[in-house]
Amino acid sequence: MPAMPTLFERIVGRELPADIVFQDDRVTAFRDIHPRAPTHILLMPKAHIASAADLTPDHAELLGQIFGMAADIARAEGIAERGYRVVTNVGAWGGQSVD
């Protein structure tokens, strides 16, 4: 039996509503519904990658795209000059609540 899609996979697949900031064929960026900062945007790859611990050298291009997109979104949101954080949580002890 296949695993149930995660909350994020359902948002990326447009099964659940979200305030989408950007979406292309590989990555979706959307506003967090419980923001922990004035600007809190999640960037999710469309491919299922459970956490940063599962990344391999084969993901290098995708990671470059995600970090470039983070910079583009920061400029569009007007926060690039002041600064912003790019964070990933790995595992329950690292604060990850969704694979």
C-alpha positions in Angstrom: 0.0 0.0 0.0 1.5 3.4 -1.0 2.2 5.9 1.7 -0.4 8.7 2.2 0.8 12.0 0.8 2.1 14.4 3.4 0.5 17.7 4.1 3.2 19.5 2.1 2.8 17.1 -0.9 -0.9 17.8 -0.9 -0.2 21.6 -0.9 2.4 21.2 -3.7 -0.1 19.1 -5.7 -2.8 21.8 -5.2 -5.1 19.4 -3.3 -5.1 21.8 -0.3 -5.3 25.5 -0.5 -2.3 27.7 0.2 -1.0 31.2 -0.5 1.4 30.1 -3.3 4.2 32.7 -3.9 5.9 30.8 -6.7 5.5 27.4 -8.4 7.3 25.8 -11.3 7.8 22.2 -12.5 10.3 21.4 -9.6 9.6 23.7 -6.6 6.6 25.3 -4.9 6.9 28.2 -2.5 4.0 29.1 -0.2 3.3 31.2 2.9 3.3 29.3 6.2 -0.1 29.3 7.9 1.5 29.6 11.3 4.4 32.1 10.6 7.2 32.4 13.0 8.6 35.5 11.3 7.0 38.5 9.5 7.8 36.8 6.2 7.7 33.0 6.5 7.7 31.1 3.2 8.2 27.4 2.7 10.0 26.2 -0.4 9.2 22.6 -1.2 10.5 20.4 -4.0 7.9 18.5 -5.9 10.0 15.4 -5.6 9.5 13.7 -2.3 12.7 14.2 -0.2 11.9 13.4 3.4 14.6 15.7 4.9 17.9 17.3 4.2 19.5 14.1 5.5 18.3 12.4 2.4 19.9 14.8 -0.1 22.6 13.4 -2.4 25.0 15.0 -4.9 22.3 14.2 -7.5 20.2 17.0 -5.8 22.8 19.7 -6.4 20.9 21.4 -9.3 17.6 21.3 -7.3 19.3 22.8 -4.2 20.8 25.6 -6.4 17.4 26.3 -7.7 15.8 26.4 -4.2 18.5 28.8 -2.9 18.2 31.0 -5.9 14.5 31.1 -5.5 14.9 32.0 -1.9 16.9 35.0 -2.9 14.5 36.0 -5.6 11.5 35.7 -3.2 13.4 37.8 -0.6 13.9 40.5 -3.1 10.2 40.4 -4.2 9.1 40.5 -0.6 11.4 43.5 0.1 13.5 41.9 2.7 16.7 41.0 0.8 18.5 44.1 1.9 17.8 43.7 5.6 18.5 40.0 5.6 16.6 36.7 5.9 17.1 33.2 7.2 17.1 29.9 5.2 16.4 27.0 7.6 15.8 23.3 7.3 14.8 21.0 10.2 16.0 17.4 10.1 14.2 14.8 12.2 12.1 15.2 15.2 14.9 16.4 17.4 15.7 19.0 14.8 12.2 20.4 14.8 11.0 18.6 11.7 7.2 17.9 12.0 6.5 16.8 8.4 8.6 14.6 6.2 
